[in-house]
Amino acid sequence: MSAVERLIRSGASAVKLEGVDGHEEAIAHIVQSGIPVMGHIGLVPQSIHQLGGFRVQGRGEAAAADVLRQARALQQLGCFSVVLECVPGDVVARVTADLTISTIGIGAGSQTDGQVLVFHDLVGLSARTPRFVRRYLEASDLFTDALNRYDDDVKASRFPCSAETYS
């Protein structure tokens, strides 16, 4: 059984695939099998080392044209949507205007049809904060405080107490 089959049988409604070049046959096969596919271009985290690290993608006319080409290819292959990650806003605006499928941005400005952030970034659980992330909570501070209080309570024999012990 393929990974896609396992995901769908486990309850997934769709799959998201990073990149397009070299994956056209797989994308077309999955779509033709009746499984919705979301494409992902620009900065593709699973290929971060091949891209030279966490860098904006699509800067310069040739690179911008390549992002547009990839987006069009994903649409042509039958993807229902495309994620654009770390792509300049003007390039994203061109892609969104050109496609009939929805565009979802992550670090790609406001000219997409929707937005997404990684949960750990949004709530402050990541050590590294990309420029495009707005943290809505500093959860790492909350967790550190809770763990320190737990540690203190255990060391001082305040935890567990009688109310937290079975008799």
BELNOR-V52419 format. One record per run of one state. SS is the DSSP state (~ for helix, > for strand, _ for the rest). FROM is the first residue (numbers start at 0). TO is the last residue. Records with the same first field share a line. If there is no record, write none. Layout:
BEGIN
SS: FROM-TO ; FROM-TO
END
This chain:
BEGIN
_: 0-1 ; 9-12 ; 18-22 ; 32-34 ; 42-43 ; 47-55 ; 57-59 ; 77-79 ; 85-85 ; 87-87 ; 98-100 ; 106-112 ; 115-117 ; 122-137 ; 155-160 ; 164-166
~: 2-8 ; 23-31 ; 44-46 ; 60-76 ; 88-97 ; 118-121 ; 138-154 ; 161-163
>: 13-17 ; 35-41 ; 56-56 ; 80-84 ; 86-86 ; 101-105 ; 113-114
END
